[in-house]
């Protein structure tokens, strides 16, 4: 014998809105369970002798809604083993009812038939109360699990399950990540009933105006102000598309992947400088400039029909999940070393037999100073490395001697360049053994030079002379002064 749970909806408002079929079933049902008795229909039917059991006490028992829904579901399935059960929920059973979805999932596994009955959705009443047309763009979201990523700012947005001020507070904070504090939202209670209340409030006051109600939802009107949408990724994508469109910017329209390469390098280095200076405002700005380069390359790819930003995001998301099985899979990694070992193993599996050398791809696309660092690091993994830094310092001295000899003996530019490159490579190796990033070290040296030279310029200006009017010895004295001041 198959167990059975019949699920019906109590509608969005008062008894006048209740379908006659649902009314009759409620009146005659002997084994009736309500998710909550806090509903206008229930209070009216109680006067007509309605007999039921409610799950309101379960809400008081748990801190998490997921635990509430779990207990309700399991209780109903257990009761269905004793005999047919009718379960009544606010609104329509298939709209914003997590317990119904859980019953539909678990019913077949427990030899229990789940029958969905009638019920009026609160959405019809909301559309009527707010005088909005959902065809313009509409989304229904759960206030107990709201995320900023789910918000479509240019659509009519209704947020249900806003039971109390605590949920309202979470909703408010999530909305404020995308919307101004003063943005007008609407609190709608008992839509379509004689007790309907619609209250417009600025977003920052949302949780101050909320009262406990199972019939309360939040309506967020579509954003029309252009500047508010600037936080939205889709808006950024549209801006970039327009810049390269028929009526766009002449400079943007003529760019290619090749022409943009130098700007990507420049923006990356400007970001690094902001990071080194611990300048948060400039980090935000420079990260935006780097993102602009990504968006421009993706738009060129789309214009040429080869790829889009969606392909870029899909490839990145897929790779991150694939290469982090200790996060998204069932692999265990206790420390950073194990993480890197797994990463390298997965990477090798992805590349297959095509990889001929461990150095292939090392430092790919990096400036040569950093590429040297990466090449040495890869070679060291298989033991091709000095054990201590002492012989590396000897190697540096050897390269200096060879460079000096080359300058004296041949004077050939190409030969001198090769010896100079060997010296730089040896210096990078020395830095690696002391865990010094050569790029960062050179950056700090550049910054120090700029500070001290600025001091020289300042001293020259104080004396009413240009830097070029001083002898090198005089300028060196200014330099020593700057050094003594710790510049």
LINFENHU-V691023 format. One record per backbone hydrogen bond with DSSP energy under -0.5 kcal/mol. CO is the residue of the C=O (numbers start at 1). NH is the residue of the N-H. If there is no record, write none. Layout:
CO NH
CO NH
This chain:
3 113
4 85
5 7
5 115
6 8
6 87
7 117
8 89
11 91
13 41
14 17
15 18
19 23
20 24
21 25
22 26
23 27
24 28
25 29
31 86
32 53
33 88
34 55
37 39
39 42
39 43
40 44
41 45
42 46
43 47
45 48
45 50
46 49
53 34
55 58
55 59
56 59
56 60
57 61
58 62
64 67
64 68
65 69
66 70
67 71
68 72
69 73
70 74
71 75
72 76
73 77
74 78
75 79
76 80
77 81
78 81
79 82
79 83
85 6
86 33
87 8
88 35
89 10
91 11
92 95
94 96
97 101
98 102
99 103
100 104
101 105
102 106
103 107
104 108
106 110
107 110
107 112
108 111
111 3
113 5
113 115
115 7
115 117
118 9
121 125
122 126
123 127
124 128
125 129
126 130
127 131
127 132
132 134
133 136
134 137
137 156
139 158
141 143
141 160
142 145
143 146
147 150
148 151
151 153
152 155
153 223
156 139
157 220
158 141
158 160
159 218
160 143
161 163
163 213
164 168
165 169
166 170
167 171
168 172
169 173
170 174
171 175
172 176
173 177
174 177
175 178
175 179
180 183
181 204
183 203
184 221
185 201
186 188
186 219
187 189
187 199
188 217
189 197
190 193
193 196
197 189
199 187
201 185
202 205
203 206
205 208
205 209
206 209
206 210
213 216
215 190
216 162
217 188
218 159
218 220
219 186
219 221
220 157
225 228
225 229
226 229
227 230
228 231
229 232
232 236
233 237
234 238
235 239
236 240
237 241
238 242
239 243
240 244
242 245
243 249
245 248
249 253
250 254
251 255
252 255
256 260
257 261
258 261
260 263
260 264
261 265
262 266
263 267
264 268
265 269
266 270
267 271
268 272
269 273
270 274
271 275
272 276
273 277
274 279
275 278
278 280
279 283
280 284
281 285
282 286
283 287
284 288
285 289
286 290
287 291
288 292
289 293
290 294
291 295
292 296
293 297
294 298
295 299
296 300
297 301
298 302
299 303
300 304
301 306
301 307
302 305
308 312
309 313
310 314
311 315
312 316
313 317
314 318
315 319
316 320
317 321
318 322
319 323
321 324
324 327
324 328
325 329
325 331
335 339
336 340
337 341
338 342
339 343
340 344
341 345
342 346
343 347
344 348
345 349
346 350
347 351
348 352
351 354
352 355
354 356
357 360
359 362
361 364
363 366
367 370
367 371
368 372
369 373
370 374
371 375
372 376
373 377
374 378
375 379
376 380
377 381
378 381
379 382
379 384
380 383
383 385
389 393
390 394
391 395
392 396
393 397
394 398
395 399
396 400
397 401
398 402
399 403
400 404
401 405
402 406
403 407
404 408
405 409
406 410
406 411
412 416
413 417
414 418
415 419
416 420
417 421
418 422
419 423
420 424
421 425
422 426
423 427
424 428
425 429
426 430
427 431
428 432
429 433
430 434
431 434
431 436
432 435
435 437
436 438
437 441
438 442
439 443
440 444
441 445
442 446
443 447
444 448
445 449
446 450
447 451
448 452
449 453
450 454
451 455
452 456
453 457
454 458
455 459
456 460
457 461
458 462
459 463
460 465
461 464
466 469
467 470
471 475
472 476
473 477
474 478
475 479
476 480
477 481
478 482
479 483
480 484
481 485
482 487
483 486
